Amino acid sequence: MDRRDFMKTTGTLLAASAVASPLAAEAAPHARAVLSLNRRWRYSPKATPEALTRSFDDSRFDRVTLPHTNLRVPWHGFDEKSYQFVSVYRRHFKVPAVAHGRRIFVDFEGVMTASTVYLNGTKLGAYRGGYTPFSFELTEHIDWAGDNVLAVEVDSTERADIPPFGHEVDYLTFGGIYREVSLRFVAPTYIENIFAQPKQVLTGAPQLDVLCFLESPDKKLEAGLALEAALYDGEKLIATTEQKLEAGALPESTTLHFAKLDGIALWDLQTPKLYRVVVTLSKNGRAYDNDERRIGFREATFTPQGFSLNGKIIKLRGLDRHQTFPWVGQAMPARVQKRDAFILRKRLKTNIVRTSHYPQSRHFLDACDEYGLLVLEEIPGWQHIGDEAWKQVSIDNVGRMIRRDWNHPSIVLWGVRINESHDDHDFYTRTNAAAHALDPTRQTGGIRNKYGSELLEDVFTINDFGFPLRAPNHPLYLNTEFIGHTYPTKTIDNVERLREHTLRHARIHNQLASNAQYAGGIGWCAFDYNTHGNFGSGDRICYHGVMDIFREPKPAAGFYRSQCDPSEEVVLEPAFHWALGDQSTKFDEAVVCSNCEHLKFYIAGKLVAEADPNRAEFAHLKYPPFTASLAKFDDNWGDLKIEGYIGGKLVITRLMSGDGVDRRLVLAADTTRLIADGADATRVVVRVTDEFGNVRPFSDAAIRFEIVGPAELIGDNPFTLAGGQGAVWIRTFEMSGEVELRATHPYLGMQRVHFEIQPAKDELL
Ligand code: GAL
């Protein structure tokens, strides 16, 4: 369905999909309510002073849902100046009667890059920063009975006063209110934050300190307040603890202590067990405010013997991730953010990700907790350090990042240095002090690219793009980037390059595995990403990913994937496509990434080669790549069959067609159930394959899409495959129902995917 057609009919649909109010359902007059404010925004790409006033008629503005990008752009080859403008977002709302008497806050999770916020024409303030959350209190300016209008002027230019800007950076930031917004209704004294700190987790009887941060009028606590913390495993209550609060000055925090918890399962990579901590603030015995966080019990430290999780050394094998996507920049909803964590953990089998180079979506981090993917999270910045005011913003970013994310068990290291910046003793003394003061439970790192740079952090974290890597120069040592720009590789590159790209990743990990003092390495990078004109391949893309920008694999992805235990998945990924004349050396060095013990290769049914893992070159890898010579096929060309063996048993077979014919159009959605909230989205992969499912890398067919039902396409239509593959995203409207996506190839016919769009449950104000 076309967006404009949908917008014409949308009013009645919205009313129909509203659900019962959680506010109305609350019995306690002061219990907290958080209502999503993602839907029903009005947006104009042109900012005028009138558009910020209360009485302005915004009926002709676009109607949009968050996450929103201020401009959709081509997936490559565009001018990044196009999205650098000032826009206006407006949102009308009425305060539900039951909320009267409460304090009201608006919480923005991420707006690129600077926001000036108005309520009913009164300026509440401005916030500089695109990656960190901010809030404003609305209470004083609220119209309790009538229509309220929140207006946000969003400056998406690259302002030199805001990190990462001041100099050109190697990525794009895009624009708009690209993360969620909510309204929060709380009691006058309320829980501002919670930091749960598991202790003694390896003793078998962990303890838990729950630090509660309260806010109150005049920084005073009234009489009769008490805090209670309850620890839950799902819905099952495990333990509670409580403490009375003294009237008087507001303490910085109050710690609720759980001693000796029995039967706690630890959070680890295979079983990332999560618990909930629910904190209730009561007044004279009645609930007054409440909030909760998800936590995990684990002990994570960088040691001179490597990275230790729950007392066990784990070699870190990871990739850097940018959170940008084709066409919509950073404006992707929870489901799509979470999918990236799934891809990193379950498809690429990595155990750590670095959120290069900024705090990323909370949904992504939630998914890292759920999948058991460790995280190095860092502050926004890239090489450039600005003036004192800029540094103040950066130090403030340290606090916002940590205070937002300190309960994620997946996060094991805070990056508190601007990526690859020069030394600045005073500045980095302050960022480290800020991190340590807020979070005594985690070490800091600071990503640098010079071995001799000053180390003020706990862990020496370095981008070393050389091979071989330099020896560790510090007992706590982690490589945070390698390969990247030294070997950009596209899905359409020739097979020698794709193979070398794969082997370079393997060689680095082999070296990292050779010395316990390397905690491991995080390669540059997971996914190709959009960038400025002076970086990348000249089409606004850095082709540095082991996957393309659509999150589809290049052969190097096969190396990462093959490093998992075969009990998790038996992997066999050729680093080539099967075509007689496409290798200058006629396949005398065919590389296969696999966790098998032995491989057999057959061409047209005839055994032509056998291979064991290449331990000569990759002595330190548990699952070295295989190299085989397939050159002796003696005119016996045909399909290639590769068999993988473990313990003498055939465990996997891979077939690759020798026909050289595009046989199939494949259309595969990450999920077929979506929510009708106007923002939910899923990727739909499209590829052309041979008869066995192998991508035909030179298919550049133009695929035509048609959507029947209430959803829209994020992507080009027609969309030309790149490297035989690609993807579009389907985004819902605020309407439930059935959707069919049809994709038509010029010769291979049509494929369809059906989606069920379920009613949204979020509250509409
Ligand atoms: C690094 C930088 C990354 C990216 C990479 C490309 O120097 O930290 O952001 O630009 O190079 O290989």
Residues whose N, C-alpha, C, O or C-beta is under 5 A from the ligand:
A	BS01	GAL	D170 N419 E420 I483 G484 H485 W524
